[in-house]
Amino acid sequence: MLTKRKRRALFYASIAIFAIVLFPIILYSLGYGITGDFQIKKTGGIYIEASESGADVFVEGKRKRTSFIGKSALIKNLLPGAYKVSVEKEGFWKWEKTLEVASETVEARNILLIPKNIVGEVLGASSPKIETPKPPLPSVKKFWLIPNTSDFLILGEDKKFYRNKEQFDIDKNFGMEAADILTGKKQSVFDETFSRLIYWDGSVIDSYWFEDPEQMPQWQEDVHRRIGPLRPAGSIRQVFSYPDWPDWLLVEMGNGVFALEMDITGGQNVFPIYKGKKPEILSFEPDTIILKDDGNFIKITLP
């Protein structure tokens, strides 16, 4: 039989248990979490925007699927810390990286998923007709196509820069450092957003952001970004900005052509587009490339 004292004790114990159970729920609803060392911290999240809908996003055991329309997934209420993340879909190479989540911050990444079996169209041994844009000035040795235009940036024999035939103030528009990169010995291209220079030698790719630093992608902490070294994949011959995916590059190196992620923190992802002997990209269109390898010309539609 319960005495009045026992009933009172049971009542207060029930209140205490209820409060203990309710406290984490209230914290969770307000965006807080309790760490392993019992500290209360604001949570963050991870946002994935992929090239494919229906891809599985795994974050330390939690799974979400990218939406059909937005091709995105948001994992919320993550305590600050490092999380191993993978994005997977049958028939595609797996993307994986360790991302650092901070309080009240959503860590976002754009994920390019590449099919494992990309079938190219063999055009034969005869060279196809390829129209290559050329600068308007004769005998030009060093020039760059300005993305999304028919204009060229030209380095004249007088060591001055020109946009087509009009003199161009490179220091005012891009800064001295960009001018040094363009006049240097390394090969270089502009990315498709016309915001960064990508330049490389045989084993290392670098990038330099010359636009407003506030517009840099979240993963980039500095205007300089080294991508590599990439010696295991062979010597780098050509580099292009991957169309519609500004965080990715299309790289011709070693025995193949690869999609390469510029974000190297937490692990870098490199996926094969084509593998052969020593392919050479001859033509680059918005969604296709034509390459020559082992005497044959091959057309590949980019994923």
N, C-alpha and C positions, 0 to 999 in steps of 0.2 A: 504494500500500500504506500502510495506517494504522500509524504507529509507536505505541509505547506512550505517548509524550507527546501525540500527536494524539488517541488514544483517550481519554486522561484529560481533555484540553481539551474534547472533544466531550461527554463525560459531564457535566462541570461546567456546560457551556453548556446542556445539556438540562435540568439541574436548575434553572438560573436562569430559563430560558424557562417551565418548568412553574410555578415560584413566581410569576413575573410574571402568568401567565394565571390561576393559582389564587387569587391575592390578591383581585382584584375579586369573584370568585365567593363567596369566604368573607365579604367585606364585605357583599355583597348578601344572602346568607343570614342574616346577623346584623342586617339592617335598616339598613345604612350605604350611602352612595353617595359618589362623588367628583365634586365640582363642577367647573365649567369652569376655575376657577383652582386646581385640584388640592387643594382642602380636603376632608377627610373629615368628613361630617356624617350624623347620623341622618336617615332618611327619614320622610316622613309619607304621608298619603293623602287621597283625596276620596271621600266617601260620598254617593250620590244616592238619594233615595227619591222616586219619581215617582208620579203619579196613574195612569199607564198601564204595563202590562207590555209587553215587546218594544220599548221605546224605545231608540234608540242614544245612548250617552253617549260624547262625544268629548273627550279631554283631551290636547291637544298631539299629535295624531296617533294616540294610543292609543284603541281603541274597545272598549267593553263594552256589553252589552245588559241592560236591567233584567229581573230575574227574573219568571217567570210568577206565582209566589205572593206573594213579598215586594215585587215591583215596585221592586227596588232594585239598585244596582250599586256595587261598591267597587273603586277604582283604587288600588293599593298601590305602595310603593317609589318615591315621588316625592321628589326633592330639594327642600329648602326654596326657595320662590320663588313667583312669580306664574304662574298657568296659565289659559289661555283654555279655558273649558268650555262645551260646548253639549249640549243634550238634544233629540233630534229623533225624530219619528215621522210617517209619511206621513198627511196629512190634518189635522195639528195645527200650531199656530204654534210656531216654534222658540224655545226658551229658551236664553239665552246670557249668560255673566257671566265676569269674571275673578276667580278665587279665589286667595287667598294661603295657601300651604301652609307650615306650620311643622314643625320637627323633632318627631318623636314625637307628632304631632297629626293627627287625622283631621278634615278640614273637611267638615261635613255640611250639606246643603241639602234642603229639601222642595220638590219641583217640581210645580206645577200646570200640566198641559198642557191647553190649550183647543182644541177642534176649530175648524177654519177656517169650517165651515158649520154653524151652529146654527140649526135650524128651530124657530120659535116657532108656537104655536097661536093663530090669530086668533079672539078670542071675539066680535067684532062691535063695534058702536058703542054698545050698551046696557051700562050699568055692571053688572058682575057683583056678586053678593053677597059682600062682604068684611067679615069680622069683625075689627075692630081692638081690641086690648086697651086698656082704659082704667083709669086709676088710681081707687082707691076713694073719693077725696075730690073733691067738686065744685069747679068753678072753679079747678082747678089749671092753671097756665100753663107750668110748667117741671118736667118729670119724665123719668125714664129707666127703661126696662124692665130688670130684672136678669136676665141670661141664664140660661136653663135653669130658670127659675122663673116663677110668675105674679105675682111681687112687683114693686113699683115703688119706686124711690128718688125722693122728692118734695122739691122746694124750696118750703117754705110761704111764705105772705105775711109771716110773722114772720122770714124769712131763715134759718130753721132747717130741718134736713133730717129727713125721716121715711122709714122703711121701711114702706110702706102707712100705717097710722095711728099707728105707734109712733115716737117720736123716735129718731133715729139719729145717733150720734157720728161725724161724717164725719172729723174730725181723727184720732181714735183708730184708725179702721179704714183710712183711705186716706192720711192726712196732709194738712197745710195746702195743699200745692201742688195736690193733686187737688181740694180744696175751691175753690181759686181758679179752676181750670179750669172746674169745674161751674157756678160762679156768674158766669163771664165771659160775654162777648158771643158767643164762637164756639160753633158747634154741636158737640155731643159725643155719643158713644155708648160703652158698654162693649163690649169684645171678648167673644167667646163663651166664653172661658176665665175671664172675670171677673178678669183679671190686669192689664189695661191700659185706659187711657182713650184714645180716638181722637177728636181734635177738629180742626176745619178752618174755613177761610173760603173765599173764592172761588177761590183758587189754590194754597193750601198745606195739606197734611195733616200734623199732628203726632201723636205718641203719647207717653204717659207710663205707665211701668210702676210700679205701686204695690204689687205683691206682692214676695216675697223675691227680691232681685237674683240670687241663686244659681240661680233657676229661669228666668231669661231665656233666650231662644234664643241659640244660639252666635253668630249673626251680630250680635247687638245688644251693643254695648260700653258703652252708658250707658242709664240709665232714660229719658232723653229720646231721641226719634228723629224727625227731620224727614223727611217723605216728599213730595218735590216740590222746587221749584214745578212745577206741571203746566199752565202757561199754554197750551202748544201744543194741548192737548186740549180747551180751553174751560173755562168756569167750573164749579167743583165745586158740586153741589147737595145730594147725599146720599151718605153713606158708611156701609157696613155691614161687619161682620166676615164674611169668606167662610166658609160653613159647613164645618166639619171641616178647614179649612186655616188655622190661626191666624197663619201668616206672610203671609197674603194678605187683600186687601180687595176688596169689590165696590163700585164707585164709579159714581155717576150724574153725568156731566159732558158738556158740549158736546152733540154729536148722538148720544150713545150711552151704553151701560152697559158697564163694563170690569172685568176682573179685574186687580188691581194688586198687585205684589209690594212688601212693606214694606222689604225689604232693598235699599238703594240703593247699597251699596258694590260697586264693580266693574261697575256697570251695572244699570239697573232694567228689569224686564220688565212690559209693559202689553199685555193682549190683549183684543180686543173680544168681548163677549158678545152685544151687539145694537147695530145702528146704524140710525138713522132720522132724525127731525128734532130733537125735543127731548123724549126720553122721560122719564116720571115714574114711579118705582116706587111702586106703591100698596100692594102686599102682599108680604111676605117670609116664606116658609115654609122649612123645612129644606132642601128640594131644588128649590123652584120660586119664581119671582117672577111677579107680575102687574104689568104696566106699561101706561100710557096714552101713546099717541103718535099725533099727527095725527088725533085723533078716534076712534081704534080702541083696544080693549083687547086685550092680547096676553099669553099665558101662555108662559113659557120654563122648561124644565127645566134646571137648572144642571148643568154637567159634573161 
